[in-house]
Amino acid sequence: MNIYSKLNSIIDKNNSMVCVGLDSAMEKIPTHLQKERYPQYAFNKALIDATADLVCAYKPNSAFYEARGEAGMKELKMTFDYIHNKYPNVLTILDAKRADIGSTNEGYAKYIFDYLGADCVTLHPYLGKEALKPFLARKNKGSIILCRTSNPGAGEFQDLIIDGEPLYLKVAGHVKKDWNRNNNCLLVVGATYPEEMKKIRSLVGDTPFLVPGIGAQGGDIEKAVTYGRDRNGKGIIINSGRNVIFASNKEDFALKARKEVEKLKDEINKYR
Amino acid sequence: MNIYSKLNSIIDKNNSMVCVGLDSAMEKIPTHLQKERYPQYAFNKALIDATADLVCAYKPNSAFYEARGEAGMKELKMTFDYIHNKYPNVLTILDAKRADIGSTNEGYAKYIFDYLGADCVTLHPYLGKEALKPFLARKNKGSIILCRTSNPGAGEFQDLIIDGEPLYLKVAGHVKKDWNRNNNCLLVVGATYPEEMKKIRSLVGDTPFLVPGIGAQGGDIEKAVTYGRDRNGKGIIINSGRNVIFASNKEDFALKARKEVEKLKDEINKYR
């Protein structure tokens, strides 16, 4: 199934463009789960069960699992397996921000798409399309290219002007015109840069955006939706991590997470 | 110990600027090791023991370990531990090509520098200095920034011209002028682009280069050394992966690897 179709179907089914960022840092997980055999997995499983009817995607960030070495990698795999088995319609994104030379990317693509079974992965553009072929060639998997990142220092290189156009728009243009032959590319566009988001949307048509930066990072939801949505009022996957998953550090964490997702979903839909 | 000092000491001690790329893809490991309990580790250990007096650095690429999930991550850690315990003077580089927003990079830095204990890590520049602070702030650890990569399509973005200067030189300039306050930055400069290497060296003074791209990728050793060396005939870490570690797929693989490293070391030293 094409990744855009999968995304659109779940947005329609759950009436939601919310993505929950499963950035389940071990030290922030509620104390009562710390003694579980698989604490990160137990935490994620409860969050997933509490929110699966309210989201379009889950996005674990690899860093928080790698930080624990083998144990974390195992629980990352368990998390993907759980979503795929129990909620197969929900999009899964590994936020790994990878990109190496082609022969090495083969290994990453196998791990991320085949072993973990992720639907999508986030990728750096710096090595160009040729290096990313092992990802781009996967017709039913999504390559989410970093275009305008949400961090305060994003502009250092991304704003540099080339032929009158900033680098982040060059990246968007290359993806749109040349990289997206399989209709499987998406772009990372931070909610913290609404003006830049507007320019990217006007350049790329309906290419979907993964939108980090609301919540803890301060991005504005109204602007992200108004400037980011495509012609059909879709095309944006709005991620919330810490604000949702760490809404409570007590036994009610999953319930509190659900309430945060409900609130976010409604706010997003208000501006669609 | 400052990372430049560690690098210079081992270059002097072993009279070598060779780095062995431990890209130990499971499926390419000699058959007789495949049935070991820890095949990637067994393979690496034999290679390390056979070459530790001839190299300045080892560089496992994370992709080839992640490809096996938890099992690979365990053997990656075992490999780092082995080098640190038995050959503490040799530089260790995790080739992971990471870069995320700052709070996420904290997790990567902890994993790579503290858990694995790597001396250096390779990093993408796209998110800028602000995001990379968790790496750059580690005074005794090396941040190796992708500047000019070795792949055929490297120029797609890296050659784009900004104020008369290509992006890869902008990256080199920012690292030199602003990122390197702790004297712990290095640059990735592919041997497959000698003219670009010459320009980078003339811009950055003595900042060391990690040089991939010789061997399987076709880079020229004479040019890499002539254009890449610093004023003291040092400053380059020339990586060879496949040509060394898969020089034989029989029981003599470590011996054959040693012969390849000897040859490479001598050829590099000829042009220093």
Interface residues (C-beta under 8 A of the other chain):
Chain A: D23 A25 N61 A63 F64 E66 A67 G69 E70 A71 M73 K74 K77 D95 K97 R98 A99 D100 I101 G102 T104 N105 G107 Y108 K110 Y111 Y115 H124 P125 Y126 L127 G128 K129 E130 A131 L146 T149 S150 N151 P152 G153 A154 G155 E156 F157 Q158 L160 I161 I162 D163 L167 K170 V171 H174 P212 Q217
Chain B: D23 A25 N61 A63 F64 E66 A67 G69 E70 A71 M73 K74 K77 D95 K97 R98 A99 D100 I101 G102 T104 N105 G107 Y108 K110 Y111 Y115 H124 P125 Y126 L127 G128 K129 E130 A131 L146 T149 S150 N151 P152 G153 A154 G155 E156 F157 Q158 L160 I161 I162 D163 L167 K170 V171 H174 P212 Q217
